[in-house]
Amino acid sequence: MTGAVPPDRRRVLTAGAAVLGAAASTQLWLPAAARAAEGPLPDGVFSLGVASGDPLPDGIVLWTRLAPDPLNGGGMPDRPVPVEWQLATDARFRRVVRRGTALARPAYGHSVHVDVRGLRPDTAYWFRFRAGGQLSRTGRTRTAPAPHSSGGRLRVALASCQNWQHGYFTPYADMLDQDPDVVVFVGDYIYESVPSATGVRRHEGAGEPYSLTQYRNRYAQYRSDPDLAAMHANAPFVVTFDDHEVDNDFAGEVPQDPAKQPHDAFTARLTAAYQAYYEHMPVRATAVPNGPHIRMYRRLEFGRLARLNVLDTRQYRSDQATSQEGAQDPSLTMLGAAQKRWLVDGLRHSPARWNLIASQIMMAETDLQVGPGKLWFYDAWDGYQAERNALLQEFRRVRNPVVLTGDRHLTMVSDLKADFADPRSAVVGAEFVGTSISSNGDQDQAAFRAQWDPRRADNPHWKLLDAHRGYHLFDIRRDRIDARVRIVDTVVEPRATARTLAALRVEAGRPGVHLA
């Protein structure tokens, strides 16, 4: 994460459960005879690939899930299966530094989460798994910088909103070439929508997922996208969920349609959705669900250069407002009391040069009303204005706050204002709303401009607005963040041409964002 990217850090695409906080084991890479004694497994157990996530200076989470029949519940025998793993400092595994065996358990979909510790900071590693005599593809990952390091560069990719039916995940092919140190995914990893006969690709199943098996099948389908699989195998992800991992626009334990989903039925759906989410994400044991609850807000440090606060803006929020008066109700909360205290404390006492906040939904105001008056999206931070405004006041005392967001299926880059009711109020931070990977497909750009350009005069804090598919890329240094909006020409075909739509910059000590 420091200095230039050497050639040997480029992508490694060689061929190739739940372990709750499993540390490195001393057990050896088992010989063939010992593996055969475990009992035969169906072919293709590593169909869902490999991944890594949540890098620490001395640790990383390694992930896989055994699923030879991925769209039909997984297809594994109903017994724990030992899975060997290796971590090396070279792609050919001549220098193996950690190895062990983890149990892939039926209760967690035969997923494996290995929390490896005792590693070197800011170091590239390669990893792989073996089960039943079958070898996974090779993955590459990287640890975070040392705790007190303050220089260098961190390259972060921001992604969100990948709807299988709207298109292929082609932006990841370009992201792979850009070689980020870490990918921050801020929600809508899957979509719970019913199969569509008119989609570019069709969702599996016969309807929306409700049961654990149905959610497992939906995640397995998304994991089969080759560009997403390749990106997971080449950089650690830091993930959080939004609404479509469960149910559109849900709030806490309130579904989108309470009349159709009674409370008991919806909490059962939450339980299934959160478990399937954990099973398919490279996260630590702190994220093991407890029924209809999961702990996802957390903090990651990248030396003294950057602190990343990952939010959960779904699980603790009040139900959405339905009017402008309701959106300004001071009793409404997006974060819940405990998460809000955690965030504010982490911002106030941060030693980092840059304080990043991964928020699933947009923080800057979106005034949809052309001319006098206001009209807001109530599902976003605009629907929780008292808490949002209090947080923006905190930003006045925070060093270089930058919010990274998804949800909108648009690129919306904004200055964050102390008071959006007063256009003359101070700029206190910057927000990058990343466009979608595929959601909304290949959008009609002329229609988009006709819809959104008239609103720009009512939203002077917007610095860039666009409706192409893609992702954002950030090169973070002590004195600045250089951001690029990377877009592709299509997601309705499995191959695409990528380019930089715009380059922007945030300068340390100067709140806000401007075109570079």
Secondary structure by P-SEA (a helix, b strand, c coil): cccccccccccccccccccccccccccccccaaaaaaacccccccccccccccccccccbbbbbbbbcccccccccccbbbbbbbbbcccccccccccccccccccccccbbbbbcccccccbbbbcccccccccccbbbbcccccccccbbbbbbbbbcbbbccccccaaaaaaaaacccbbbbccccccccccccccccccccccccccaaaaaaaaaaaaacaaaaaaaacbbbbccccccccccccccccccccccccaaaaaaaaaaaaaaaaaccccccccccccccccccccccccccbbbbbbbccccccccccccccccccccccccaaaaaaaaaaaaaccccbbbbbccccccccccccccbbbbcccccccccaaaaaaaaaaaaccbbbbbbcccccbbbbbbbcccccccccccbbbbbbbbcccccccaaaaaaaacccccccccccccccccccbbbbbccccbbbbbbccccccccccccccccbbbbbcccccccccc
